[in-house]
Amino acid sequence: MSSYALRVPESLFAYARLVAAEEKVSMNQFFVTAIAEKVSALKTESYFKERAARGDLAGFDAWLAQSPDAPPMPGDELATG
């Protein structure tokens, strides 16, 4: 496990202390969870960007064109309202 000295503005630290208390977790656990959530969000964003870059719209259009022109099966109708 690594340690890192973190400088946090007093107002943010006070709010983080309140939230950690409400969640019944230590400040350490609160900060570790917050960092993990941010890292996860950034990794998810890069994953979807990479997937989008591999996309083939022409291939998708060709695949879609091969789909039968049929009414939806029972239960697959579009909801109206």
Secondary structure, DSSP 8 states (H G I E B T S, - for coil): ---------HHHHHHHHHHHHHHT--HHHHHHHHHHHHHHHHHHHHHHHHHHHT--HHHHHHHHHTS------TT-S----
